[in-house]
């Protein structure tokens, strides 16, 4: 179903939200998948897809509205053709945002639209023992190096894995692999994680709904932690460190917060009620927001794509209030949220003060924890 259609300069630009109804006869097309190579441009891809030359200038103009679809080596695209219906299309996939950008020519009429990627999902299980690095032990059985870090997220808030794990400790995980056609594109969620830590078998189960997701443990509810997760999901890419090589400057400086990976546009929520005391933009932090909380806490949110235009200095916000979107402004190499905490005006490690789930799925987490507790 088309959610919106705009006709501009003979270019039909449409945003697709759902597929057509079932009473429409499927169009037979041939589909071929390719990987973007170094030096490829949209112009070269349009030619490969045999899109009509008179439409190409219109496609180039439409690209200005789709800046999230930059071509990168090894990214997937497909060419689809149907001679009978005189349809040629090029589809460029952004698996980080789970969107596909479609350039289509039907009887020489051009249209450009985005839609959600329709993945094929396979569930896999792996297990083993830690010999050397846990990350290497997991990655030796995986197509995607990110899997090991998804696994570690299940234990990151309450264990120091590097110090507490022992040689030959058993591990097991269940996870999702996503495919476009028959092409593997990424590992998605780790659904179950199991690891022996200090000779105790620790199990975590992943739950989610349309608003967010979290690992849960029936024996740990994190009620002693005042702050909720400020994002829908927790994916840690960098921890609080007194000395870290800065990814932009290359200098070794303190990293006084946690970096959470998330696509541009992911909503950020206040993890606890408080007062907006500052927001704006600096060269290093990019767009930022600062919130003052009870018990002499302050929370910091850096590199935002944008902040809520309704924010005002002195404004009180409730737990779970939307404050902005994830971005990559300031000194940044990839979209993420830099989240930091101060206690009595001194930066502290946030890892022991946050829960693994956002406030918006609090009821889901409580319900699923009770179900797991009954099983044990």
Residue pairs with C-beta under 8 A, 6 or more apart in sequence:
1 16
1 17
1 18
1 19
1 20
1 21
2 14
2 15
2 16
2 17
3 15
3 16
3 17
4 14
4 15
5 12
5 13
5 14
6 12
6 13
6 14
7 13
9 58
9 61
10 58
10 109
10 110
11 58
11 61
11 62
11 110
11 111
11 112
12 109
12 110
12 111
12 112
13 62
13 65
13 111
13 112
13 113
14 111
14 112
14 113
15 113
15 114
15 115
16 102
16 113
16 114
16 115
17 115
27 82
27 85
27 87
28 82
28 84
29 80
29 81
29 82
29 87
30 80
30 81
30 82
31 78
31 79
31 80
31 181
32 78
32 79
32 80
33 76
33 77
33 78
33 180
33 181
33 183
34 48
34 76
34 77
34 78
34 79
35 73
35 74
35 75
35 76
35 77
36 71
36 72
36 73
36 74
36 75
36 76
36 77
37 73
38 73
40 71
41 71
42 59
42 60
42 63
42 71
43 56
43 60
45 71
45 77
45 90
45 92
46 56
46 59
46 90
46 103
48 79
48 90
49 79
49 88
49 89
49 90
49 103
50 79
50 81
50 88
51 59
51 88
51 89
51 90
51 103
51 105
52 88
52 105
52 108
52 110
54 108
55 105
55 108
55 110
58 110
58 112
59 103
59 110
59 112
62 103
62 112
63 69
66 101
66 112
66 114
68 94
68 97
68 99
68 264
69 92
69 94
69 99
69 101
71 92
75 92
75 93
75 94
75 95
76 93
76 95
76 180
76 183
76 185
77 90
77 91
77 92
77 93
78 90
78 91
78 93
78 180
78 181
79 88
79 89
79 90
79 91
80 87
80 88
80 89
80 90
80 91
81 87
81 88
81 89
82 88
85 106
86 106
86 107
86 108
87 104
87 105
87 106
88 104
88 105
89 102
89 103
89 104
89 105
90 102
90 103
90 104
91 100
91 101
91 102
91 103
92 100
92 101
92 103
93 99
93 100
93 117
93 180
93 185
94 100
94 101
95 117
95 178
95 180
95 185
95 186
96 263
97 263
97 264
97 265
98 116
98 117
98 119
99 114
99 115
99 116
99 117
100 114
100 115
100 116
100 117
101 112
101 113
101 114
102 111
102 112
102 113
102 114
102 115
103 110
103 111
103 112
104 110
104 111
104 112
104 113
105 111
117 180
119 178
119 179
119 180
119 185
120 178
120 179
120 180
120 181
121 176
121 177
121 178
121 179
121 188
122 176
122 177
122 179
123 174
123 175
123 176
123 177
123 191
124 174
124 175
124 176
124 177
125 172
125 173
125 174
126 138
126 141
126 142
126 172
126 173
126 175
127 170
127 171
127 172
127 173
128 137
128 138
128 140
128 141
128 170
128 171
129 137
129 168
129 169
129 170
129 171
130 137
130 165
130 166
130 167
130 168
130 169
130 170
130 171
131 137
131 167
131 168
134 148
134 152
134 161
134 165
134 169
134 171
134 195
135 148
135 149
135 152
136 148
137 171
138 147
138 148
138 151
138 171
138 173
139 145
139 147
139 148
142 148
142 187
143 177
143 184
143 187
144 177
144 186
144 187
146 186
146 187
147 173
147 175
147 187
147 190
149 235
149 236
149 237
150 175
150 187
150 189
150 190
150 235
151 171
151 173
151 175
151 190
151 193
151 195
152 161
152 236
153 190
153 215
153 234
153 235
153 236
154 190
154 193
154 195
154 204
154 206
154 215
155 161
155 193
155 195
155 197
155 202
155 204
156 234
156 236
156 239
156 351
157 222
157 351
157 352
157 354
157 355
157 356
158 220
159 197
159 202
161 195
161 197
164 197
164 198
165 195
165 196
165 197
166 196
166 198
166 199
169 195
169 196
169 197
170 194
170 195
170 196
170 201
171 194
171 195
171 196
172 192
172 193
172 194
173 190
173 192
173 193
173 194
174 190
174 191
174 192
175 187
175 188
175 189
175 190
175 191
176 187
176 188
176 189
176 191
177 184
177 186
177 187
177 188
178 184
178 185
178 186
178 187
178 188
179 185
189 206
189 208
189 213
190 206
191 205
191 206
192 203
192 204
192 205
192 206
193 203
193 204
193 206
193 215
194 201
194 202
194 203
194 204
195 201
195 202
196 202
202 217
203 217
204 215
204 216
204 217
205 215
205 216
205 217
205 368
205 372
206 213
206 214
206 215
206 216
207 213
207 214
207 216
207 361
207 364
207 365
207 368
208 214
208 233
208 361
208 364
209 361
209 364
211 232
211 358
211 360
211 361
212 229
212 231
212 232
212 233
212 357
212 358
212 360
212 361
213 232
213 233
213 357
213 361
214 229
214 233
214 234
214 356
214 357
214 358
214 361
214 365
215 234
215 356
216 356
216 357
216 365
216 368
216 369
216 372
217 369
218 369
218 372
218 373
218 376
221 366
221 369
222 355
222 356
225 352
225 353
225 354
225 355
226 272
226 293
226 295
226 297
226 353
227 271
227 272
227 297
227 299
227 341
227 350
227 353
227 354
227 355
228 269
228 271
228 272
228 319
228 320
228 354
228 355
228 357
228 358
228 359
228 362
229 271
229 354
229 355
229 356
229 357
229 358
230 260
230 268
230 269
230 270
230 271
230 299
230 301
230 337
230 339
230 358
231 260
231 262
231 266
231 267
231 268
231 269
231 326
231 337
231 358
232 262
232 266
232 267
232 358
232 360
232 361
233 262
234 260
234 356
234 357
235 260
235 261
235 262
236 258
236 259
236 260
236 261
237 259
237 260
237 261
237 336
238 244
238 255
238 258
238 259
239 255
239 258
239 351
240 255
240 256
240 257
240 258
240 349
240 350
240 351
241 254
241 255
242 254
243 252
243 253
243 254
244 252
244 253
244 254
244 255
245 251
245 252
246 252
246 253
246 255
246 331
247 333
248 331
248 332
248 333
249 331
256 340
256 347
257 300
257 302
257 338
257 339
257 340
257 341
257 347
257 350
258 338
258 339
258 340
258 350
258 351
259 336
259 337
259 338
259 339
260 336
260 337
260 339
261 334
261 335
261 336
262 326
262 335
262 336
262 337
263 326
263 335
264 305
264 325
264 326
264 327
264 328
264 335
265 305
265 325
265 326
265 327
266 325
266 326
266 335
266 337
267 322
267 324
267 325
267 326
268 289
268 301
268 304
268 322
268 323
268 324
268 325
268 326
268 337
269 320
269 321
269 322
269 323
269 358
269 359
269 360
270 291
270 299
270 317
270 318
270 319
270 320
270 321
270 323
271 299
271 319
271 354
271 358
271 359
272 291
272 293
272 294
272 297
272 299
272 319
273 293
273 294
273 316
273 317
273 318
273 319
274 291
274 292
274 293
274 294
274 297
274 299
274 316
274 317
275 291
275 292
275 314
275 315
275 316
275 317
276 289
276 290
276 291
276 311
276 312
276 313
276 314
276 315
276 316
276 317
276 323
277 290
277 291
277 292
277 298
277 313
277 314
278 288
278 289
278 290
278 313
279 287
279 288
279 289
279 290
279 307
279 311
279 313
280 287
280 288
281 287
281 288
281 329
281 330
282 288
282 330
283 330
283 331
284 330
284 331
285 302
285 303
285 330
285 331
285 338
286 302
286 303
286 304
286 327
286 328
286 329
286 330
286 331
286 332
287 302
287 303
287 304
287 305
287 306
287 307
287 324
287 327
287 329
287 330
288 300
288 301
288 302
288 303
288 304
288 330
289 300
289 301
289 304
289 307
289 311
289 323
289 324
290 298
290 299
290 300
290 301
291 298
291 299
291 301
291 317
291 323
292 298
293 299
295 343
296 343
296 344
296 345
297 341
297 342
297 343
298 341
298 342
298 345
299 339
299 340
299 341
299 342
300 338
300 339
300 340
300 341
300 342
301 323
301 324
301 337
301 338
301 339
302 330
302 337
302 338
302 340
303 326
303 327
303 328
303 329
303 330
303 332
303 335
303 336
303 337
303 338
304 324
304 325
304 326
304 327
304 329
304 337
305 324
305 325
305 326
305 327
305 328
305 329
305 335
306 324
306 325
306 327
307 323
307 324
307 325
308 322
308 323
308 324
311 323
311 324
317 323
319 359
320 358
320 359
320 360
326 335
326 336
326 337
327 335
328 334
328 335
328 336
339 350
340 347
340 350
341 347
341 348
341 349
341 350
341 353
342 348
357 365
